Amino acid sequence: MSSSKTDPASDNTSSANAHDYRQRIKHSTEKATKYQHRKAHKHRKEMALIERALQKLDAPQSFLDAPCGVGRASVMLERKGFKVTGVDLGEGALQAAQAAVKAINGSTRIERADLEDLPYADRSFDACLCFRFIHHLPSDDLRDRVIVQLCRVSERYVLISYLSPLSVTSFRRALAQRFLGKTSVQYRTSLATLERHFQRQGFTLLKDFAQMPLIHSLHLAIFERHSPTSDPQ
Ligand SMILES: C[S@@+](CC[C@H](N)C(=O)[O-])C[C@H]1O[C@@H](n2cnc3c(N)ncnc32)[C@H](O)[C@@H]1O
């Protein structure tokens, strides 16, 4: 099921075609390497945010990291003992992720897959992590399509990051757009809107984590299936 409503909290100022986000897929090794070498303190804070969320989960064993990008969260999850599959569409990202898994002598599977149409059976994983992706999607329909897929392949949990409109960084970005004419390819989503997407799939909010409440826009929300052990309807 999909909604054609636009999130009033989103800064959907771009007139870009709904699928233009795909132009930013990390096909080239150069793009992937650039992402791999983003600021170390940023990387550490982001991994710490995921680690905080992991503590709320009731012993999942398998994780789908979608999209995995260059594999940074996949590697962190494998190190914590989870059985991990990482998927992405970018060739450069996939190669870098495979190299990252090899570097730790890991067994994480890195596969090419489209988040709009995941090639896995229903409830294949105990949990899905979707980190730093949904804010690239310019429409509610696309967000819904991806969330439907994440919920479908997850037995119990979906951990999803989003950019909240209620933060100093979001406010500054909105001002820069309005008064300096800066264009943004990031789309803010309110937690209430995300909850509606997940409710339609039978998931409810377990907990929402802010990287820095009201200061930084990055949040990570955990959604949990209402009745993980029941048969699909
Ligand atoms: C900002 S990166 C985040 C990657 C990873 N979660 C992380 O935090 O390091 C977004 C990734 O999404 C991938 N991507 C974009 N559209 C995709 C799609 N439809 N299906 C799968 N991957 C996609 C890009 O290639 C890129 O590697």
The ligand as an SDF file (V2000), in Angstrom:
LIG
                    3D

 27 29  0  0  0  0  0  0  0  0999 V2000
   24.5470    7.5190    2.0230 C   0  0  0  0  0  0  0  0  0  0  0  0
   24.9350    5.8550    1.5720 S   0  0  0  0  0  0  0  0  0  0  0  0
   24.6830    5.0140    3.1310 C   0  0  0  0  0  0  0  0  0  0  0  0
   25.2400    3.6300    3.1370 C   0  0  0  0  0  0  0  0  0  0  0  0
   25.3470    2.9470    4.5140 C   0  0  0  0  0  0  0  0  0  0  0  0
   24.0620    2.6490    5.0840 N   0  0  0  0  0  0  0  0  0  0  0  0
   26.1800    3.7890    5.4570 C   0  0  0  0  0  0  0  0  0  0  0  0
   25.6180    4.4520    6.3360 O   0  0  0  0  0  0  0  0  0  0  0  0
   27.3960    3.8150    5.3070 O   0  0  0  0  0  0  0  0  0  0  0  0
   23.5450    5.3810    0.5930 C   0  0  0  0  0  0  0  0  0  0  0  0
   23.7670    4.1450   -0.2750 C   0  0  0  0  0  0  0  0  0  0  0  0
   22.5390    3.7940   -0.9040 O   0  0  0  0  0  0  0  0  0  0  0  0
   22.8450    3.1560   -2.1380 C   0  0  0  0  0  0  0  0  0  0  0  0
   21.5880    3.1440   -2.9090 N   0  0  0  0  0  0  0  0  0  0  0  0
   20.9340    4.2000   -3.4600 C   0  0  0  0  0  0  0  0  0  0  0  0
   19.7670    3.7910   -3.9840 N   0  0  0  0  0  0  0  0  0  0  0  0
   19.6790    2.4430   -3.7640 C   0  0  0  0  0  0  0  0  0  0  0  0
   18.6830    1.4610   -4.0620 C   0  0  0  0  0  0  0  0  0  0  0  0
   17.5530    1.7710   -4.6790 N   0  0  0  0  0  0  0  0  0  0  0  0
   18.9070    0.1810   -3.6810 N   0  0  0  0  0  0  0  0  0  0  0  0
   20.0630   -0.1490   -3.0270 C   0  0  0  0  0  0  0  0  0  0  0  0
   21.0320    0.7430   -2.7190 N   0  0  0  0  0  0  0  0  0  0  0  0
   20.8430    2.0260   -3.0800 C   0  0  0  0  0  0  0  0  0  0  0  0
   23.9710    3.9950   -2.6880 C   0  0  0  0  0  0  0  0  0  0  0  0
   24.7340    3.2960   -3.6580 O   0  0  0  0  0  0  0  0  0  0  0  0
   24.7820    4.2820   -1.4000 C   0  0  0  0  0  0  0  0  0  0  0  0
   25.8090    3.3390   -1.2350 O   0  0  0  0  0  0  0  0  0  0  0  0
  1  2  1  0
  2  3  1  0
  2 10  1  0
  3  4  1  0
  4  5  1  0
  5  6  1  0
  5  7  1  0
  7  8  2  0
  7  9  1  0
 10 11  1  0
 11 12  1  0
 11 26  1  0
 12 13  1  0
 13 14  1  0
 13 24  1  0
 14 15  1  0
 14 23  1  0
 15 16  2  0
 16 17  1  0
 17 18  1  0
 17 23  2  0
 18 19  1  0
 18 20  2  0
 20 21  1  0
 21 22  2  0
 22 23  1  0
 24 25  1  0
 24 26  1  0
 26 27  1  0
M  CHG  2   2   1   9  -1
M  END
$$$$
